Amino acid sequence: MSKRTRNLVIVAGAIALLIVVAVVASRGKHQDVVEARVQKLAYTTFTAKLPENGVVMYERAATIPALVGGNVGQIFVQAGSAVSQGELLATIYNPTIVYNAEGSQADYASAQANIAASRGIEQSTKVGNQAQVDTNKSALDLAKRVYDEDVVLYQNKAIPRNQLDTDKASLDQKQVAYDQSVQQLRLGAISGYNGGSVQAAEAAAEKARIINDQNQQQAGFLQVRAPFDGVIQSVATQTNDALRPLQAGDPVTAGQALFTIAGGRGYIVRAQVDEQDIINVRLGMPVLVTGQDFPGKTIHGHVSAIAPIATKSTDASSTAKQVLTTIQLDENPPFLRDGLSADVDILTTDIPHSIVVPNDAIVKEDGKSYVWVVKDGIANKRAVTLGRAGDTQTLVTSGLAAGDSIVAEKSPELTAGAQVRPAATGSPSPSPSGA
């Protein structure tokens, strides 16, 4: 090979080597530039939501039934009528109930009068018995005095023996009469001085009172009244015509529903919270209520009641237990209706002035948590301490500050020192909520 040829080969090899080095360098430089979604952090409010299903209903609702049978007398309200507690809604006509109530009222009054009469007789008998005791006591004292005097006279032989015996017999008779009158007085105190007539009259009056109370209650049921302040939601229809409301003269039976009424401060939502989640729910927690029945609308409320017991899930296939939770709505828009289904988000965590990151931004290694922080276009891992986690975002308690930029998505190709080119995105940045 000539010298010139050898030089050409050497030059060609050098050029090839330069090309290879340039290609390798170009490839290495390309691998260090990673396109990723970058998010600049700012202080926000971290909110964790507990999603549940619920039902819209009136805070207080009741069915008002007929408590006695009969025929409709008058109906004074219609659906939509605002009523006050105790207001007369309707009357029921039943002459038998009225007759029984009037009769028992008279019987009770008569029984009360018998008590007064019996007490008068008792008092008179007591006075008579006491007077007999006093009379017999006086006669006994006189007979004893005569006998004692005659004993002295007999001892002095001033009177015969038969006179003393006569005096003794009279004294014994007076003693028996006195003892009997005392016994009669004592017996009267126990038995009522007249064979127990007052006690019998009082017992009869009590029986008459019970019967009369029952009959008066039945008579009171002939007037159907509102159990509380509210609005009449519906009036019952005729048995054979679901489109025709009850009319005067229509028959009704005891227990038949006549009206429905709703009252209270407005609508509530009742939801079943899973037993494992109820530990995070507290009275007063804010709640967001949405639903397919009122799309695009969000109603604010708060937890107003938590049941003291857990009950078996209404889902027959589930063995879990649930706790009935009541949400009082802070507003009552006109489109709400009793019985609508609702989606409930209980805001179990609400921490202002927080730093939160997307869950996809968190890297787990050796039991520790890291986030890729981008500074001057270069990515480096930074250890962070995490707090409460939601469905999409997590609270960061240390390691990051407002103004830091992070890689907001999973990027397995990232390495320490890699250059990061922010990816273009047409979607809005994630909500600061933790759910």
C-alpha positions as CSV (number, residue, x, y, z in Angstrom):
1,M,0.0,0.0,0.0
2,S,1.3,3.4,-0.9
3,K,1.9,6.1,1.6
4,R,-0.8,8.2,0.1
5,T,-3.3,5.4,0.3
6,R,-2.4,4.7,3.9
7,N,-3.0,8.4,4.8
8,L,-6.4,8.4,3.2
9,V,-7.4,5.3,5.2
10,I,-6.2,7.0,8.4
11,V,-8.2,10.1,7.6
12,A,-11.3,8.1,6.8
13,G,-11.0,6.2,10.1
14,A,-10.6,9.4,12.0
15,I,-13.7,10.8,10.4
16,A,-15.7,7.7,11.1
17,L,-14.6,7.8,14.8
18,L,-15.7,11.4,15.1
19,I,-19.0,10.5,13.6
20,V,-19.5,7.7,16.1
21,V,-18.5,9.9,19.0
22,A,-20.9,12.6,17.9
23,V,-23.8,10.1,17.5
24,V,-23.1,8.7,21.0
25,A,-22.9,12.2,22.5
26,S,-26.1,13.1,20.7
27,R,-27.8,10.1,22.0
28,G,-26.7,10.7,25.6
29,K,-27.7,14.3,25.5
30,H,-31.2,13.2,24.2
31,Q,-31.7,10.7,27.1
32,D,-31.0,13.5,29.7
33,V,-33.9,15.6,28.5
34,V,-37.2,14.3,29.8
35,E,-40.6,15.8,28.9
36,A,-42.9,15.8,31.9
37,R,-45.8,17.7,33.4
38,V,-44.4,20.3,35.8
39,Q,-46.4,21.9,38.6
40,K,-45.5,25.0,40.6
41,L,-46.6,24.7,44.2
42,A,-48.6,27.3,46.0
43,Y,-50.4,27.3,49.4
44,T,-53.9,26.0,49.1
45,T,-56.6,24.2,51.2
46,F,-56.3,20.5,51.5
47,T,-59.6,18.8,51.6
48,A,-60.4,15.1,51.9
49,K,-63.8,13.9,50.8
50,L,-65.7,10.9,52.0
51,P,-68.2,10.0,49.2
52,E,-71.5,8.3,50.1
53,N,-74.9,7.9,48.6
54,G,-78.0,9.4,50.3
55,V,-81.7,10.3,49.9
56,V,-83.2,13.8,50.1
57,M,-86.1,14.0,52.5
58,Y,-88.0,16.4,54.7
59,E,-86.5,16.9,58.1
60,R,-89.7,16.0,59.8
61,A,-92.5,14.1,58.0
62,A,-95.5,12.1,59.2
63,T,-98.5,10.3,57.9
64,I,-101.8,11.4,59.7
65,P,-104.2,8.4,59.9
66,A,-107.8,8.1,60.9
67,L,-107.8,6.8,64.5
68,V,-111.4,5.8,64.4
69,G,-113.7,4.5,61.7
70,G,-116.7,6.4,60.3
71,N,-117.5,8.7,57.5
72,V,-115.7,11.8,56.4
73,G,-117.5,14.9,57.8
74,Q,-115.5,17.8,56.5
75,I,-111.9,18.3,55.1
76,F,-110.5,21.8,55.7
77,V,-107.1,21.6,53.9
78,Q,-105.5,20.6,50.7
79,A,-102.0,19.7,49.4
80,G,-99.8,22.7,49.9
81,S,-101.7,24.1,52.9
82,A,-99.5,25.5,55.7
83,V,-100.9,24.4,59.0
84,S,-100.1,24.9,62.7
85,Q,-99.8,22.3,65.4
86,G,-103.2,21.3,66.6
87,E,-105.0,22.9,63.7
88,L,-108.2,21.0,62.6
89,L,-107.7,19.2,59.3
90,A,-110.8,17.1,59.0
91,T,-113.7,15.7,61.0
92,I,-115.1,12.1,61.0
93,Y,-118.8,11.4,61.7
94,N,-119.6,8.4,63.9
95,P,-122.8,8.8,66.0
96,T,-122.1,5.7,68.1
97,I,-118.9,7.2,69.4
98,V,-120.6,10.4,70.3
99,Y,-123.5,8.6,72.1
100,N,-121.0,6.5,74.1
101,A,-119.0,9.6,75.1
102,E,-122.1,11.5,76.3
103,G,-123.4,8.5,78.2
104,S,-120.2,7.8,80.0
105,Q,-119.9,11.5,80.9
106,A,-123.2,11.3,82.6
107,D,-122.4,8.1,84.4
108,Y,-119.1,9.5,85.7
109,A,-120.9,12.6,87.0
110,S,-123.5,10.4,88.7
111,A,-120.7,8.3,90.3
112,Q,-119.0,11.5,91.6
113,A,-122.3,12.6,93.2
114,N,-122.7,9.2,94.8
115,I,-119.3,9.7,96.5
116,A,-120.5,13.0,98.0
117,A,-123.8,11.4,99.2
118,S,-122.0,8.4,100.7
119,R,-119.6,10.7,102.6
120,G,-122.6,12.6,104.1
121,I,-124.2,9.3,105.2
122,E,-120.8,8.2,106.6
123,Q,-120.4,11.4,108.6
124,S,-124.0,11.1,110.0
125,T,-123.5,7.5,111.0
126,K,-120.2,8.3,112.6
127,V,-121.8,11.1,114.7
128,G,-124.7,8.7,115.7
129,N,-122.3,6.0,116.7
130,Q,-120.2,8.4,118.8
131,A,-123.4,9.7,120.5
132,Q,-124.4,6.2,121.4
133,V,-121.0,5.5,122.9
134,D,-121.3,8.7,125.0
135,T,-124.8,7.8,126.1
136,N,-123.9,4.3,127.1
137,K,-120.8,5.6,128.9
138,S,-122.9,8.0,131.0
139,A,-125.3,5.2,131.9
140,L,-122.4,2.9,132.8
141,D,-120.8,5.5,135.0
142,L,-124.2,6.0,136.8
143,A,-124.8,2.3,137.3
144,K,-121.3,1.9,138.7
145,R,-121.7,4.7,141.1
146,V,-125.1,3.3,142.3
147,Y,-123.6,-0.2,142.7
148,D,-120.5,1.1,144.6
149,E,-122.8,3.1,147.0
150,D,-125.1,0.0,147.5
151,V,-122.2,-2.2,148.3
152,V,-121.4,0.1,151.3
153,L,-125.0,0.1,152.3
154,Y,-125.3,-3.6,152.1
155,Q,-122.1,-4.0,154.2
156,N,-123.8,-1.8,156.8
157,K,-127.0,-3.9,156.5
158,A,-128.9,-0.9,155.3
159,I,-130.3,-2.7,152.2
160,P,-131.2,-6.3,151.4
161,R,-129.1,-8.6,149.3
162,N,-131.5,-8.7,146.4
163,Q,-131.2,-4.9,146.0
164,L,-127.4,-5.3,145.6
165,D,-127.9,-8.1,143.1
166,T,-130.3,-6.0,141.1
167,D,-127.7,-3.2,141.0
168,K,-125.0,-5.6,139.9
169,A,-127.2,-6.9,137.0
170,S,-127.9,-3.4,135.9
171,L,-124.2,-2.5,136.0
172,D,-123.4,-5.6,133.9
173,Q,-126.0,-4.6,131.3
174,K,-124.7,-1.1,131.1
175,Q,-121.2,-2.4,130.6
176,V,-122.3,-4.7,127.8
177,A,-124.1,-1.9,126.1
178,Y,-121.1,0.4,126.3
179,D,-118.7,-2.3,125.0
180,Q,-121.0,-2.9,122.0
181,S,-121.3,0.7,121.1
182,V,-117.5,1.2,121.3
183,Q,-117.0,-1.9,119.1
184,Q,-119.5,-0.5,116.6
185,L,-117.6,2.8,116.5
186,R,-114.4,1.1,115.8
187,L,-115.9,-1.2,113.2
188,G,-117.3,1.9,111.5
189,A,-113.9,3.5,111.3
190,I,-112.6,0.5,109.5
191,S,-115.6,-0.2,107.2
192,G,-116.7,3.3,106.5
193,Y,-119.4,3.6,109.2
194,N,-122.0,2.4,106.6
195,G,-120.9,-1.0,105.3
196,G,-118.1,0.5,103.2
197,S,-120.4,2.7,101.1
198,V,-117.8,5.5,100.5
199,Q,-115.2,3.0,99.3
200,A,-117.7,1.3,97.1
201,A,-118.8,4.7,95.6
202,E,-115.2,5.7,95.0
203,A,-114.4,2.4,93.3
204,A,-117.5,2.8,91.1
205,A,-116.5,6.4,90.3
206,E,-113.0,5.3,89.3
207,K,-114.4,2.7,87.0
208,A,-116.7,5.2,85.5
209,R,-113.8,7.7,85.0
210,I,-111.7,5.1,83.1
211,I,-114.6,4.2,80.8
212,N,-115.4,7.9,80.3
213,D,-111.8,8.8,79.5
214,Q,-111.7,6.1,76.9
215,N,-114.9,7.2,75.3
216,Q,-113.9,10.9,75.4
217,Q,-110.6,10.0,73.7
218,Q,-112.5,8.2,71.0
219,A,-114.7,11.2,70.6
220,G,-111.6,13.4,70.3
221,F,-110.3,11.2,67.5
222,L,-113.3,12.3,65.4
223,Q,-111.4,15.6,64.9
224,V,-108.2,15.1,62.9
225,R,-105.5,17.6,63.9
226,A,-102.0,18.5,62.7
227,P,-99.3,16.9,64.9
228,F,-96.9,19.8,64.3
229,D,-96.3,23.0,62.3
230,G,-95.8,22.1,58.6
231,V,-97.2,21.9,55.1
232,I,-99.7,19.3,54.0
233,Q,-98.0,17.2,51.3
234,S,-100.9,15.0,50.2
235,V,-104.6,14.2,50.9
236,A,-105.7,10.6,50.6
237,T,-107.7,9.5,47.6
238,Q,-110.9,7.4,47.5
239,T,-110.4,3.7,47.8
240,N,-111.6,2.9,44.3
241,D,-110.4,6.1,42.5
242,A,-106.8,7.1,42.9
243,L,-107.4,10.4,41.1
244,R,-110.3,11.6,43.3
245,P,-109.5,12.9,46.8
246,L,-111.6,12.0,49.8
247,Q,-114.9,13.7,49.9
248,A,-117.4,14.4,52.7
249,G,-119.4,11.2,53.4
250,D,-116.7,8.8,52.2
251,P,-116.2,5.9,54.6
252,V,-112.8,5.6,56.4
253,T,-111.5,2.9,58.7
254,A,-109.3,3.2,61.8
255,G,-105.6,3.3,60.7
256,Q,-106.4,4.6,57.1
257,A,-104.0,7.3,56.0
258,L,-105.7,10.6,55.5
259,F,-102.8,13.2,55.1
260,T,-99.1,13.4,54.9
261,I,-97.4,16.4,56.5
262,A,-93.8,17.8,56.4
263,G,-92.3,20.3,58.7
264,G,-89.0,21.4,60.2
265,R,-86.3,23.7,58.9
266,G,-86.2,22.2,55.4
267,Y,-84.7,19.3,53.6
268,I,-82.1,16.9,55.0
269,V,-80.2,14.1,53.4
270,R,-79.8,10.7,55.1
271,A,-76.8,8.6,54.1
272,Q,-75.3,5.3,55.3
273,V,-71.6,5.7,56.2
274,D,-69.5,2.5,56.2
275,E,-68.5,1.5,59.7
276,Q,-64.8,1.8,58.8
277,D,-65.2,5.4,57.7
278,I,-67.4,6.7,60.5
279,I,-64.4,7.3,62.7
280,N,-63.5,10.3,60.5
281,V,-67.0,11.9,60.6
282,R,-67.8,14.6,63.1
283,L,-70.9,16.7,63.8
284,G,-70.7,20.0,62.0
285,M,-68.5,18.8,59.2
286,P,-69.2,20.5,55.9
287,V,-70.9,18.4,53.2
288,L,-71.3,18.9,49.4
289,V,-74.5,17.4,47.9
290,T,-74.8,16.7,44.2
291,G,-77.0,14.3,42.2
292,Q,-78.0,13.1,38.8
293,D,-81.5,14.3,39.5
294,F,-80.2,17.9,39.7
295,P,-77.1,17.9,37.4
296,G,-74.7,20.8,37.6
297,K,-76.0,21.9,41.1
298,T,-74.0,21.6,44.3
299,I,-75.8,22.1,47.6
300,H,-73.9,22.9,50.8
301,G,-74.8,21.3,54.1
302,H,-73.3,19.9,57.3
303,V,-73.4,16.8,59.4
304,S,-76.2,17.3,62.0
305,A,-76.7,13.8,63.5
306,I,-74.8,10.5,63.7
307,A,-76.7,7.4,64.8
308,P,-75.4,5.8,68.0
309,I,-75.5,2.3,66.6
310,A,-74.3,0.5,63.4
311,T,-76.8,-1.6,61.5
312,K,-76.4,-4.3,58.9
313,S,-75.9,-3.0,55.3
314,T,-79.0,-2.8,53.2
315,D,-77.0,-4.6,50.5
316,A,-78.0,-8.3,51.1
317,S,-74.7,-9.4,49.6
318,S,-72.6,-7.4,52.1
319,T,-71.6,-8.3,55.6
320,A,-70.5,-4.8,56.5
321,K,-72.3,-2.5,58.8
322,Q,-73.3,1.1,58.3
323,V,-74.1,4.1,60.5
324,L,-77.0,6.3,59.6
325,T,-75.8,9.9,59.2
326,T,-78.0,13.0,58.7
327,I,-76.9,16.0,56.7
328,Q,-78.8,19.3,57.3
329,L,-78.9,21.3,54.1
330,D,-77.8,25.0,54.5
331,E,-80.1,25.9,51.5
332,N,-83.3,24.6,50.1
333,P,-83.4,25.3,46.4
334,P,-86.9,24.9,44.7
335,F,-85.8,21.9,42.5
336,L,-85.4,19.6,45.6
337,R,-88.0,17.0,46.1
338,D,-88.6,14.5,48.9
339,G,-87.1,11.1,47.9
340,L,-84.5,12.3,45.4
341,S,-81.2,10.3,45.3
342,A,-78.1,12.3,46.1
343,D,-74.3,12.0,46.1
344,V,-72.8,13.1,49.3
345,D,-69.2,14.3,49.9
346,I,-68.4,14.7,53.5
347,L,-65.4,17.0,53.9
348,T,-63.6,15.1,56.6
349,T,-60.4,17.1,56.4
350,D,-60.2,20.8,55.7
351,I,-56.7,22.3,56.3
352,P,-55.9,25.8,55.0
353,H,-52.5,27.1,54.0
354,S,-51.3,23.7,52.9
355,I,-48.8,22.2,50.4
356,V,-50.3,19.4,48.5
357,V,-49.0,17.3,45.6
358,P,-50.6,14.8,43.2
359,N,-50.4,11.2,44.4
360,D,-48.6,10.4,41.1
361,A,-45.8,12.8,42.0
362,I,-44.7,10.7,45.0
363,V,-41.9,8.2,44.6
364,K,-41.5,5.4,47.3
365,E,-38.1,4.0,47.9
366,D,-36.9,1.9,50.9
367,G,-39.9,3.0,53.0
368,K,-39.2,6.7,52.3
369,S,-41.1,9.2,50.2
370,Y,-39.6,11.5,47.6
371,V,-40.7,14.1,45.0
372,W,-38.8,15.1,41.9
373,V,-38.1,18.8,42.3
374,V,-37.2,20.8,39.1
375,K,-34.9,23.8,39.5
376,D,-33.4,25.6,36.6
377,G,-34.7,22.8,34.4
378,I,-32.8,20.1,36.3
379,A,-34.6,17.3,38.3
380,N,-33.4,16.0,41.6
381,K,-35.2,13.8,44.2
382,R,-36.1,15.5,47.5
383,A,-37.3,13.6,50.6
384,V,-40.7,14.7,51.9
385,T,-42.9,14.0,54.9
386,L,-46.4,13.2,54.0
387,G,-49.7,13.8,55.9
388,R,-53.2,12.9,55.2
389,A,-53.8,11.3,51.7
390,G,-56.9,11.7,49.6
391,D,-57.9,9.9,46.4
392,T,-55.9,12.1,44.1
393,Q,-53.6,14.3,46.3
394,T,-51.6,14.1,49.5
395,L,-50.7,16.7,52.1
396,V,-47.0,17.4,52.5
397,T,-46.0,18.5,56.0
398,S,-42.3,19.1,55.3
399,G,-39.7,19.0,52.5
400,L,-41.5,21.4,50.1
401,A,-42.5,25.0,50.0
402,A,-44.6,27.4,48.0
403,G,-42.8,28.3,44.8
404,D,-41.1,24.9,44.3
405,S,-41.7,23.2,41.0
406,I,-42.2,19.4,40.9
407,V,-42.8,16.7,38.4
408,A,-46.5,16.1,38.8
409,E,-46.8,12.7,37.2
410,K,-45.0,9.3,37.3
411,S,-41.8,9.5,35.2
412,P,-39.8,6.2,35.4
413,E,-37.2,7.6,33.0
414,L,-36.2,10.4,35.3
415,T,-32.7,10.3,36.8
416,A,-30.9,12.6,39.1
417,G,-29.6,15.6,37.2
418,A,-31.8,15.0,34.1
419,Q,-33.0,18.0,32.2
420,V,-36.8,18.4,32.3
421,R,-38.8,20.0,29.5
422,P,-42.3,20.9,30.7
423,A,-45.0,19.0,28.8
424,A,-47.7,21.0,27.1
425,T,-51.2,20.3,28.5
426,G,-54.6,21.3,27.4
427,S,-56.3,20.3,30.6
428,P,-56.6,22.4,33.7
429,S,-54.3,21.8,36.6
430,P,-55.7,19.4,39.3
431,S,-57.9,20.7,42.1
432,P,-56.3,21.3,45.4
433,S,-58.8,18.9,47.0
434,G,-57.5,15.7,48.4
435,A,-60.3,13.6,46.8
